[in-house]
Amino acid sequence: MVFESIKAGVDKFNEGVNKSKFGKFFGLEARGSTLTGEFRAGTATFLTMAYVLAVNPRIMAESGGICDASEFEDQGGIFSEGYEACLNDLQRQYVTATALGSLIGCLLMGFGANLPIALAPGMGMNAYFTYTVVGWRGTGSVAYQSALTAVLIEGFLFLVLSLSGARYAVAKLIPDPLRHAVAPGIGAFLAHLGLQSANGLGIVVSDIATAVTLGGCPVENRTPLVAYDDACKNEGICVVSDAYTCDVLGGKMTNATMWLGLLGMFIMGVMMVYPKSKNGSIIAGILFVTAISWFRDTAVSYFPDTEAGDARFDYFKQVVNIEPLDMLIANYSSDIKAAIMALVTFFFVDFLDTTGTFLAVVQPIPGVMKEDGDFEGSRIAFSIDAISTMIGSVFGLSPVTSFIESGAGVMAGGRTGLTAIAVGLYFGLSIFFAPVFASIPPWATGGALVVVGSMMFQNLAKVQWNKFDHGLTAFVTVLLMPLTYSIAYGIIGGVMVWVALQVTFWVLSLFGIKREGADEEEDAQVVAKALSETTDEEDSNVKKGNELTVARGDCEEGEFEEVEMDDRRTSLADMRMVSENNKSLRLGGGALVSFPVKYIHPHNVRDNAYPVRQSGQRLVGAGVLKQGMKSINGELVECVFVHHREIKDENGVPIEIWVKKAHVKIEKEGNPEMFYKK
């Protein structure tokens, strides 16, 4: 009774908010949402991405920032205690900067674009900033200040591209396999970081013979590697690196913190499987490992009984503390010649990441997607993403970008910018708890990097592995990123492979040598063009707004008329269905599919371009098997049953697709030969 009264009160409150000017400004009623629902969705989004408050400061601090190793040259340079202390201060300030940059980005997106998309420093780009551009502890070829200037300029270029509306033209220039492989490549890079010691579990360590090998040994069993330069060889002055091997003293896979971190990753993996716990799985795993690591006098303590451990614990006990940003504010430089490649890479990755995130997250929101594949407020949304990157650079951050984890909030009911505002408020609160977030150990966040990296591999399902040029381009792109410790080298490698293959194919075609599948692609393009130019009255009626309707499952069965199936090539109907975006799906003896097509299993068809696919793909073995009356949403309509042997559910069972006959054109007198693939 009490709960019912509370629910009734909440519903009445939400109804009042929806009808107010505040509710109308955010379109709560129009998008079928409520104020409490938006903040619940914001909580879900924050829980899935709160790990950036622990991971980003640790990665960015590894760049060295403005810490000057020359001041500690007599004490060991970048390996001295003085330099380590400077890095600790830098990491603490990065907690505040990360929260502040995320707060501003989320508020801008919420109020400006009214979309439930949260922003924070992008995972992958922060690693590229630190380990490739600036280099670990500033050992790279680009100065820290120059790299931040490149981030600022990248944000400005992205803003110009967004305001001009030219982003789609740029997207079409990017080869499909490269587009689909960048995110998985970054995922592999993040997972590689998570398996190492500085930011992770310590499972992968250095090896003199094989570069990397299995590790997991305790601190006392680690043998540091040295730079064997002239000073080390002739004078015995050797610089000890942070890299180490377990081969000399042994003890592989015996480190207690490693096993604790693996347990945390296991918890994340289990919780990811269940919908109710999925949204909070990463933060739950991190909190579990962190809580155990905060106990002193244990084998897994982050506060060991040492001078460094005591210093960490003294800072942790403050709990609430607002860190200054004096080490981070506006560290720009006029010299960016060495950072040009970094600028291009930042722009490329930011562009792909933002475009993919926006299109994926806004798809389920009612009334936001347009017929041309764009979405409501897209120009403002892209511009805000660019502005957030520019503002983030002021606080010493790598590009601030839209997070795909925003999808968790949308799945939880987020429909408006209030979701993003709620996430921003959570980030705002975290500014006051820098001592807590700075005390999260690396073995707690290492598992999170592996899990996040694995989630980014989903894009590989879109690669056309049956075409070797697509497969090789994607494979090289993904492989090079973790192995070269560089996102840029992965992209460059992928581009080089793609361009080299396509140029070779073109040259060979001049001599009449065509690659496998070339004729089929030409046929598909011809058919797609013919379908788009049809003037048939029936097609015109369909194109005037009727949606493609597919019914499955618990529909009421009626009387069905079996279609004669004597000779496959002549009796399989060439069937065309026109979707709401005027793109055609043709099923027949080897069918052509043009996108977007809804309700077909995504692993069996490909989404080949942003925002929609223009050309076709052949599907073998499709046809109209039955026709009759079926109940769709309570209305009896004349339907046809379409079967395709390649369209199956997760158990491998062919999916039954019922389509409104009004949306279908059957062409038995057409040219089945053209569409049939032996």
LINJOMO-V671245 format. One record per backbone hydrogen bond with DSSP energy under -1.0 kcal/mol. CO is the residue of the C=O (numbers start at 0). NH is the residue of the N-H. If there is no record, write none. Layout:
CO:NH, CO:NH
This chain:
0:4, 1:5, 2:6, 3:7, 4:8, 5:9, 6:10, 7:11, 8:12, 9:13, 10:14, 11:15, 12:16, 13:17, 14:18, 19:23, 20:24, 21:25, 22:27, 26:30, 27:32, 28:31, 33:37, 34:38, 35:39, 36:40, 37:41, 38:42, 39:43, 40:44, 41:45, 42:46, 43:47, 44:48, 45:49, 48:51, 49:52, 50:53, 50:54, 51:55, 54:58, 55:59, 56:60, 59:62, 60:63, 61:136, 63:66, 67:70, 68:71, 69:72, 71:74, 71:76, 75:78, 76:79, 79:83, 80:84, 81:85, 82:86, 83:87, 84:88, 85:89, 86:90, 87:91, 88:92, 89:93, 90:94, 91:95, 92:96, 93:97, 94:98, 95:99, 96:100, 97:101, 98:102, 99:103, 100:104, 101:105, 102:106, 103:107, 104:108, 105:109, 106:110, 107:111, 108:112, 108:114, 114:116, 117:402, 119:400, 121:125, 123:127, 124:128, 125:129, 126:130, 127:131, 127:132, 128:133, 132:141, 133:139, 134:137, 142:146, 143:147, 144:148, 145:149, 146:150, 147:151, 148:152, 149:153, 150:154, 151:155, 152:156, 153:157, 154:158, 155:159, 156:160, 157:161, 158:162, 159:163, 160:165, 165:169, 166:170, 167:171, 169:172, 170:173, 174:178, 175:179, 176:180, 177:181, 180:184, 181:185, 182:186, 183:187, 184:188, 185:189, 186:190, 187:191, 188:192, 189:193, 190:194, 192:195, 193:200, 194:202, 194:203, 195:201, 201:215, 202:214, 204:212, 206:210, 209:211, 210:206, 212:204, 214:252, 215:253, 215:254, 217:220, 218:221, 222:244, 224:240, 226:228, 228:232, 229:233, 230:234, 230:236, 235:237, 238:226, 242:224, 243:205, 244:222, 245:249, 250:253, 254:258, 255:259, 256:260, 257:261, 258:262, 259:263, 260:264, 261:265, 262:266, 263:267, 264:268, 265:269, 266:270, 267:271, 273:276, 273:277, 277:280, 279:283, 280:284, 281:285, 282:286, 283:287, 284:288, 285:289, 286:290, 287:291, 288:292, 289:293, 291:294, 292:301, 297:300, 303:305, 305:309, 306:310, 307:311, 308:312, 309:313, 310:314, 311:315, 312:316, 314:317, 315:318, 317:319, 324:327, 324:328, 329:331, 335:338, 336:339, 338:342, 339:343, 340:344, 341:345, 342:346, 343:347, 344:348, 345:349, 346:350, 347:351, 348:352, 349:353, 350:354, 351:355, 352:356, 353:357, 354:358, 355:359, 356:360, 357:361, 361:364, 364:367, 367:375, 369:372, 373:369, 374:377, 376:380, 377:381, 378:382, 379:383, 380:384, 381:385, 382:386, 383:387, 384:388, 385:389, 386:390, 387:391, 388:392, 391:396, 392:395, 393:329, 398:121, 400:119, 402:405, 403:406, 404:407, 405:409, 406:410, 407:411, 408:413, 409:412, 415:418, 416:420, 417:421, 418:422, 419:423, 420:424, 421:425, 422:426, 423:427, 424:428, 425:429, 428:431, 429:432, 431:320, 432:436, 433:437, 435:438, 436:439, 440:443, 441:445, 444:448, 445:449, 446:450, 447:451, 448:452, 449:453, 450:454, 451:455, 453:456, 454:457, 456:459, 457:460, 458:461, 459:462, 462:464, 463:466, 466:470, 467:471, 468:472, 469:473, 470:474, 471:475, 472:476, 473:477, 474:478, 475:479, 476:480, 478:482, 479:483, 480:485, 485:489, 486:490, 487:491, 488:492, 489:493, 490:494, 491:495, 492:496, 493:497, 494:498, 495:499, 496:500, 497:501, 498:502, 499:503, 500:504, 501:505, 502:506, 503:507, 504:508, 505:509, 507:510, 507:512, 508:511, 514:517, 516:520, 517:521, 518:522, 519:523, 520:524, 521:525, 522:526, 523:527, 524:528, 525:529, 526:530, 527:531, 528:532, 530:533, 535:539, 536:540, 537:541, 538:542, 541:544, 550:657, 552:554, 566:570, 567:571, 573:666, 574:586, 575:664, 576:584, 578:581, 582:578, 583:593, 584:576, 586:574, 587:589, 587:621, 590:618, 591:585, 600:603, 616:592, 618:590, 622:642, 624:562, 625:640, 626:560, 627:638, 629:636, 631:634, 634:631, 636:629, 637:660, 638:627, 639:658, 640:624, 641:656, 642:622, 643:646, 646:654, 648:651, 652:648, 656:641, 657:550, 658:639, 659:662, 660:663, 664:575, 666:669, 670:673, 671:675
